[in-house]
Amino acid sequence: MPNITVELLQGRTMEQRRAFARAVADNAVEILGARRQDVRMVFTEISADSVANGGVLASEDESRAGVVAALNGD
């Protein structure tokens, strides 16, 4: 049984998570030979203040400003 943990910045819609879950489950069935009902996913939403890339908080990273703003609905 595949157990898949997905960490996402807060702000993804239910439909985005639903579509992602379907796509990952489809691939787990095809590639791993898993039964669809055995593919388990846990989504963990994290704030842009609680993750850093290259030592810079995502909330303060100018190269990610557009993505963070879009997720916040700005």
N, C-alpha and C positions, 0 to 999 in steps of 0.2 A: 504494500500500500504506500504510494508516494505521499509524503507530507511536505507541502510546499509553503514556505513562509515568504510573504511579499511585504516589503516595507515601501510605503509611498508617502510623499509629502501630502499633507492634508489638502483637501479641496477637490479630489477626484469625485465625479458623480457616481451615483449608484449604477447607472447604465455603463459607465466606463469600467467599473469594477466587474460588473456582470459579464461584459464582453471579454475582458481580460481573462476572467475565470474560465469562460467557455473555450477560449483559444488555448489556454494552458492545458486544460483537461483534454481537449482534442489531441494535442501533441503528446501528452503523457500516454494516452491510449494507443496512439499510432507508434510512437517511438519505443515506449517502455513495455507495451503490451499489457498495461494496467486495465483493470475493469473501471469504467467511468465512475461508478458509484464508490470506488475506493480511492479516487484522487481527492485528497483533502488539501484545502488552501486556507491559510489564515492571513488576513490583511491586517497590518499594523500601520496606522497613520501616525506620521511624525510631523512635528512643526518645523518650519524652516529655521527656527532658533535652536533646534535640538540636533542638527546634523551639520557637519562641516566637511568641506572638500578642500584638500590641500591646505588645511589650517584656517580656512575662511568659512564662517557660518553661511549657510545657504541664504539666509535672510539678508546678509550683507555683501553677497557676491554679485558684483555688477554684471557679470556674464550670465547670471541666472535671474536677473531682475525681472525680465519679461515672463519667464515661466512662473516664478513665485507670484507675480502680480496677477497673472491669468488664473492661477489656482485660488487666489484670494478674492477673485471677482472684481479686481480693480480695473 
